[in-house]
Amino acid sequence: MDLMEKVVSLCKRRGFVFPGSEIYGGLQGFYDYGPLGVEMKNNLKRLWWQWMTVEHENIVGIDGAIITHPRVWEASGHVKSFVDPLSECKKCHHRFKTDDLKDNQCPDCKGELTEPRNYNILVPTELGVIEGEKVKTYLRGEACQTIYLDYKNVWQSSRLKIPLGICQIGKAFRNEVTPGNFLFRQREFEQWDLQWFCHPSEMDKWFEYWKKARMDWYQGLFNHPENLVFFEHKKLAHYAKKAFDIQYQASPFDGSEMEGIHWRGDWDLSRHGEYSGQDLSYKDLETNETFIPQIIETSGGVDRTFLFLLLDAYRKEGERVILKLNPKVAPYKVAVFPLLANKENLVNKAKEIYDSLKFTIKTAWDDRGNIGKRYFSQDEIGTPWCVTVDFQTLEDGTVTVRDRDTTKQERLPVDKLLAYFQNKLK
C-alpha cells in the first residue's frame, strides 16, 4: 500500500475525511470532514486568519457570498475562458483533459478519442421560482472575486489607506472533469485568499515580500520544509508580469501546487469598473493622486494544505503509526487517561484534570483498552501529549506526560499542566 492509500485509509478509519454521499455510492470530487478532520481544518484556518489579520495591521477580512451577480463572471473572463479542452472516448465514453493525454488512445480502454472540445467548468445555477423566468448565474469558481467587488466599501468603511490587504476563506466550485488524488482536485473546495492592493510603483517590492512571507508561513507548518519549493510560471496571463506556485515536491502524484502568488495588476478592478459602470479608482488624500490600485494575489487551497500536511506527517515505526503533525494543527493537543478504567478514584481524578484543561486546550478523553493501545491510538491521530493519572497521582499530585514524537515520559505537578502545554504551543 503506497503512502496516499495509507493516508486515505487512516482518514476514513479515524474520522478525518469521509467520501461524500457514500451510502449512495459516493459522488466523485466531494468529501466530508469528520470529527477529527474538521478540528484540524479549523485549526489551519484559524492559524491563517490570525497570521493575516492580527500579525498584519493593514489586512482586514470579509466573508463574501457564494453566488454573485452573473455579470461578475463575464467581467472576470470566466464565462469565456474558464474552459478545459476535453476528448471523449468513443467506446467507453470517458472524458479526459486533452493536455493530459499522450496519444489519441483512451487511457482506460484504448478506444479512439474524439477531437477536443471546450467545456466550461463553472458550476451553473438558477435564481427565481417561476420556470422560464429564472436567472442563470454561477456558484463562484474562485473566492477572490467578492474581494474585488467589496474593495471600495472596505477601504471607505475601515478608513485604511493603500497599501492594504483584504483576505477571505471560502468555498469555491468547479465542474472538474477529472477530479482525483483524494482532496487535491475536488469539485467543491475551500480557498484562502489575500488580495493586496498597492500603488503601481510598489508592485515589485510587495510581490517579493509576499512571495517570501507565504513560503515562510507554510514552511513553519511542515516537518520537512525543504520539500516546499517555488515553481515559476513561464506562460503568463496577459495582465501578469510574474506568477509563482508554492509546491509540495514530495507529493506522490504529478501536480502539487498549494498556493499561487500572482501579479494581477489593475486588470480585475479595471474590468469590474468597466462592466459595472462604477469608478473603482483610489484617491490618495495626501498626494491628491488618483489611480487604480494594482493587486498581488496569494491564493491557496485549504484542502490541499490539509492533504500535504497529512502526507508530510505520516510515519510507521514498527506497529506504531504516527501523525507527526505540528501541535498547533493537530485535532487534539492533549489526551487524558486514567491508568485503569475500572478504578473509580483514578477515573475521578483523571476527569477532574480533563475538565480543568478542556476549556482552554482541545483535550481528548480516552479510557478504552490498555494504556499501550491508548498511546498508539493517540499517536495515530496526531495528539502531541498524553497525560496518565496513576496511583502516584493520588499520593503526590503528579502525572505522567508522554511525548508523541519521542515517547519519552516525565512527571509534572497537576497544577503546572496548563502552563506547560500553553508554553509548548507558543
C-alpha positions in Angstrom: 0.0 0.0 0.0 1.5 3.4 -1.0 1.6 6.5 1.2 -1.6 8.0 -0.4 -3.6 4.8 0.2 -2.4 4.7 3.8 -3.4 8.3 4.4 -6.8 7.8 2.8 -7.4 4.7 4.8 -6.4 6.4 8.1 -8.6 9.4 7.2 -11.8 7.3 7.0 -10.9 4.9 9.8 -10.2 7.6 12.3 -12.7 10.2 11.3 -10.7 12.8 9.4 -12.4 12.6 6.0 -15.3 10.6 4.6 -16.3 10.1 0.9 -19.3 12.4 0.1 -22.7 10.7 -0.1 -21.0 7.4 0.5 -24.3 5.5 1.4 -25.5 6.3 -2.2 -22.3 5.1 -3.8 -20.4 8.4 -3.4 -20.1 11.4 -5.6 -16.8 12.0 -7.3 -15.0 15.1 -6.3 -16.9 15.7 -3.0 -15.7 14.8 0.6 -17.0 15.4 4.1 -14.7 16.3 7.0 -15.3 14.1 10.0 -14.9 14.9 13.8 -11.1 15.0 13.7 -10.8 16.4 10.2 -13.0 19.4 10.9 -10.9 20.2 14.1 -7.7 20.0 12.1 -9.1 22.1 9.2 -10.4 24.7 11.6 -7.0 24.9 13.3 -5.4 25.5 10.0 -7.9 28.2 9.1 -7.5 29.9 12.5 -3.7 30.0 12.1 -4.0 31.5 8.6 -6.6 34.1 9.7 -4.7 35.2 12.8 -1.5 35.5 10.8 -3.3 37.6 8.2 -5.5 39.8 10.4 -3.6 40.0 13.7 0.0 39.9 12.7 -0.6 42.4 9.9 -2.3 45.7 10.9 -3.3 46.7 7.4 -5.1 43.5 6.4 -8.8 43.0 7.1 -11.2 40.2 6.3 -14.6 39.7 4.6 -16.9 36.7 4.1 -18.4 37.1 0.6 -21.4 35.4 -0.9 -21.1 32.2 -2.8 -23.5 33.4 -5.5 -22.9 36.8 -7.1 -24.4 38.8 -10.0 -23.9 36.8 -13.2 -22.1 39.8 -14.8 -19.3 39.2 -12.3 -18.2 36.1 -14.2 -18.4 37.8 -17.5 -16.2 40.7 -16.3 -13.7 38.2 -14.7 -13.4 36.4 -18.0 -14.5 33.0 -16.6 -17.6 32.6 -18.8 -15.4 32.8 -21.9 -12.0 31.5 -20.8 -12.6 29.2 -17.8 -12.6 26.1 -20.0 -10.8 22.8 -20.4 -10.3 21.2 -23.8 -11.6 17.6 -23.5 -11.6 14.5 -25.6 -14.2 11.7 -25.2 -13.6 8.0 -25.8 -15.9 6.7 -28.5 -16.0 3.3 -26.8 -16.3 3.8 -23.0 -17.4 7.5 -23.2 -14.9 8.6 -20.5 -13.7 12.1 -20.9 -10.1 13.3 -20.4 -8.3 16.6 -20.4 -6.5 16.9 -23.7 -3.4 18.3 -22.1 -3.1 15.1 -20.0 -3.2 12.7 -23.0 0.0 11.3 -24.5 -1.6 9.9 -27.7 -5.0 9.5 -29.3 -6.0 6.4 -27.4 -8.2 6.2 -24.4 -6.1 5.5 -21.2 -8.9 3.3 -19.8 -9.9 1.1 -22.7 -7.5 2.1 -25.6 -10.5 3.2 -27.7 -10.4 6.0 -30.2 -10.9 9.6 -28.9 -12.9 12.4 -30.3 -11.5 15.7 -31.4 -11.0 18.1 -28.4 -14.0 20.2 -27.4 -14.0 23.0 -24.8 -16.1 22.6 -21.6 -16.7 25.5 -19.2 -16.0 24.3 -15.7 -18.1 27.0 -13.9 -21.0 25.4 -11.9 -24.2 27.0 -13.1 -27.3 27.5 -11.0 -30.6 29.4 -11.3 -32.3 32.0 -9.2 -36.1 32.5 -9.1 -39.1 30.4 -8.5 -41.0 30.6 -11.8 -40.0 28.3 -14.6 -39.0 30.2 -17.7 -38.2 33.3 -15.6 -35.2 32.1 -13.6 -32.0 33.9 -13.9 -28.9 31.9 -14.7 -25.8 32.5 -12.6 -22.9 30.5 -11.2 -21.5 29.2 -7.9 -18.2 31.0 -7.6 -15.3 29.4 -9.4 -12.8 31.2 -7.2 -13.1 33.0 -3.8 -11.3 36.2 -4.8 -14.0 37.9 -6.9 -16.0 39.1 -4.0 -12.9 40.8 -2.6 -12.7 42.9 -5.8 -16.4 43.7 -5.6 -16.1 44.8 -1.9 -12.7 46.5 -2.1 -14.1 50.1 -2.3 -16.6 49.5 0.5 -13.8 48.1 2.7 -11.3 50.9 2.4 -14.1 53.6 2.7 -15.6 51.9 5.8 -12.4 50.9 7.5 -10.5 54.1 6.7 -7.4 52.0 5.8 -5.0 53.5 3.3 -3.3 51.9 0.3 -1.3 49.6 0.6 -3.9 47.4 2.2 -4.9 43.8 2.1 -8.4 42.1 2.1 -8.5 38.4 2.9 -11.1 35.7 2.9 -11.6 32.0 3.4 -14.4 30.5 1.5 -15.8 27.7 -0.7 -15.4 27.6 -4.5 -16.9 25.2 -7.0 -15.6 23.9 -10.3 -17.1 21.3 -12.6 -13.8 19.4 -12.8 -13.9 16.7 -15.5 -11.1 14.7 -13.8 -11.3 15.2 -10.1 -8.9 12.9 -8.2 -5.9 12.4 -5.9 -8.2 12.5 -2.9 -8.5 16.1 -1.6 -6.2 17.6 -4.2 -8.7 18.1 -7.0 -12.3 18.4 -5.9 -15.4 19.9 -7.3 -16.2 21.7 -4.0 -13.2 23.0 -2.2 -12.0 25.8 0.1 -9.6 28.6 -0.6 -7.8 31.2 1.5 -7.1 34.3 -0.4 -5.3 37.6 0.2 -5.6 40.3 -2.3 -3.0 43.0 -1.7 -3.8 46.5 -3.1 -0.9 48.8 -3.7 0.4 51.7 -5.8 1.7 50.6 -9.2 5.2 51.8 -8.4 5.4 49.4 -5.4 4.4 46.2 -7.1 7.8 44.7 -7.4 8.7 45.3 -3.8 5.4 43.9 -2.4 5.5 40.9 -4.8 8.8 39.8 -3.4 7.7 40.5 0.1 4.6 38.3 -0.2 6.4 35.6 -2.0 8.9 35.2 0.8 6.3 35.7 3.6 3.9 33.0 2.3 6.7 30.4 1.8 8.0 31.1 5.4 4.5 30.6 6.8 4.0 27.3 5.0 7.5 26.0 6.0 6.7 26.7 9.6 3.9 24.0 9.5 5.8 21.2 7.9 8.3 18.6 9.3 10.3 18.8 6.1 10.2 22.4 4.9 12.8 21.6 2.3 10.0 19.8 0.4 8.4 23.1 -0.3 9.7 24.8 -3.5 8.7 27.6 -5.8 7.6 26.9 -9.4 7.8 29.8 -11.7 5.2 30.1 -14.4 6.7 30.8 -17.8 3.4 31.1 -19.6 1.7 34.1 -18.1 -1.7 35.7 -18.3 -1.7 38.8 -20.4 -2.0 41.1 -17.4 0.7 39.3 -15.3 4.4 40.1 -15.0 5.2 37.3 -12.6 3.5 34.2 -11.2 4.8 31.6 -8.8 3.3 28.5 -7.1 4.4 27.1 -3.8 4.6 23.3 -4.4 5.0 20.3 -2.2 7.6 18.4 -4.2 7.3 15.2 -2.1 3.8 14.7 -3.4 3.1 11.1 -4.6 1.4 12.4 -7.8 2.1 14.9 -10.5 1.0 18.4 -9.8 1.5 19.6 -6.3 0.7 23.3 -6.0 -0.7 24.6 -2.7 -0.7 28.3 -3.3 -0.2 30.8 -6.1 1.5 34.2 -5.7 0.2 36.1 -8.7 0.8 39.5 -10.2 -2.7 40.6 -11.2 -2.0 44.3 -11.9 -5.1 46.5 -12.3 -6.9 44.1 -14.6 -9.5 42.9 -12.1 -10.6 46.3 -10.8 -10.5 47.8 -14.3 -12.7 45.0 -15.7 -15.2 45.3 -12.9 -15.2 49.0 -13.2 -15.9 48.7 -16.9 -18.7 46.1 -16.6 -20.4 47.7 -13.6 -20.1 51.3 -14.7 -18.6 52.2 -11.3 -15.4 54.2 -10.6 -13.1 51.8 -8.7 -10.2 54.2 -8.6 -8.5 55.2 -5.4 -7.6 58.8 -4.4 -4.7 59.4 -2.1 -5.7 62.3 0.0 -2.1 63.2 0.9 -0.8 63.4 -2.7 -4.2 64.0 -4.5 -3.2 61.3 -6.9 -6.0 59.1 -8.3 -5.2 55.6 -9.6 -6.5 52.1 -10.0 -4.7 50.0 -7.3 -2.7 47.1 -8.6 -3.1 43.7 -7.0 -0.9 40.9 -5.7 -2.8 37.7 -5.0 -1.8 34.9 -2.7 -4.4 32.2 -3.2 -4.1 28.8 -1.6 -6.0 25.6 -1.1 -7.1 24.8 2.4 -7.9 21.2 1.5 -4.6 20.8 -0.4 -2.6 22.1 2.5 -4.6 19.7 4.8 -3.7 16.8 2.5 0.0 17.6 2.2 0.4 18.1 5.9 -1.0 14.6 6.4 1.4 13.1 3.8 4.3 15.0 5.5 3.2 13.8 9.0 2.6 10.1 8.3 5.1 7.7 9.9 5.2 4.0 10.6 7.5 2.8 13.4 7.1 -1.0 13.9 3.5 -1.4 14.9 3.1 2.3 15.7 1.5 4.7 13.2 2.3 8.3 14.0 0.9 11.5 12.5 3.7 13.9 13.4 1.5 17.0 13.0 2.5 20.4 14.1 0.9 20.6 17.6 -0.9 23.8 16.5 -2.6 21.9 13.7 -3.3 18.6 15.5 -7.0 18.0 16.2 -6.3 17.3 19.9 -3.4 18.8 21.7 -3.7 16.6 24.8 -5.3 13.3 25.8 -6.0 12.4 29.4 -6.2 8.8 30.7 -6.8 7.0 33.9 -4.3 4.2 34.2 -7.1 1.8 34.9 -10.6 2.4 33.7 -12.1 0.2 36.5 -10.6 2.2 39.4 -13.1 4.9 40.4 -10.6 7.0 42.2 -8.3 7.1 39.2 -11.1 7.8 36.8 -12.5 10.7 39.0 -9.1 12.3 39.3 -8.5 12.0 35.6 -11.9 13.5 34.8 -11.0 16.4 37.1 -7.8 17.1 35.2 -9.6 16.7 31.9 -12.2 19.2 32.9 -9.5 21.7 34.0 -7.9 21.6 30.6 -10.7 21.2 28.0 -12.0 24.7 28.0 -8.5 26.2 27.2 -6.8 23.4 25.2 -8.5 20.9 22.9 -8.4 17.8 25.0 -9.4 14.2 24.4 -10.7 11.7 27.0 -9.7 8.1 26.5 -10.3 5.1 28.8 -10.6 2.3 26.3 -8.4 -0.7 26.3 -5.0 -0.9 28.0 -2.6 2.1 28.3 -0.4 1.0 25.4 -3.3 0.8 23.0 -4.4 4.3 24.1 -1.0 5.7 23.4 -0.9 4.1 19.9 -4.4 5.3 19.2 -3.5 8.9 20.1 -0.2 8.7 18.1 -2.3 7.7 15.0 -4.4 10.8 15.2 -1.5 13.2 15.9 -2.1 14.1 19.6 1.2 15.5 20.8 0.9 14.8 24.5 -0.8 12.2 26.7 -1.4 12.6 30.4 -1.8 9.5 32.5 -3.3 9.5 36.0 -1.9 6.7 38.1 -1.8 5.8 41.8 1.2 8.1 42.4 -1.0 10.9 41.3 -3.3 10.3 44.2 -0.3 10.5 46.6 1.7 13.4 45.4 -0.4 15.2 42.7 1.9 14.5 39.8 1.0 12.8 36.5 3.0 11.2 33.6 3.2 13.3 30.4 4.2 11.3 27.3 5.6 13.0 24.2 4.2 11.6 20.9 7.4 12.0 18.8 10.0 10.7 21.3 7.7 8.5 23.5 9.7 10.0 26.5 7.8 10.5 29.7 8.2 13.0 32.5 6.3 13.6 35.7 4.7 17.0 36.3 2.5 18.5 39.0 -1.1 18.7 38.0 -1.3 22.4 38.8 1.5 23.1 36.3 0.0 21.2 33.4 -1.9 24.0 31.7 1.1 26.4 31.7 3.3 23.6 30.5 1.1 22.9 27.4 0.5 26.6 26.7 4.2 27.2 26.6 4.7 24.2 24.3 2.1 25.6 21.9 3.7 29.0 21.6 
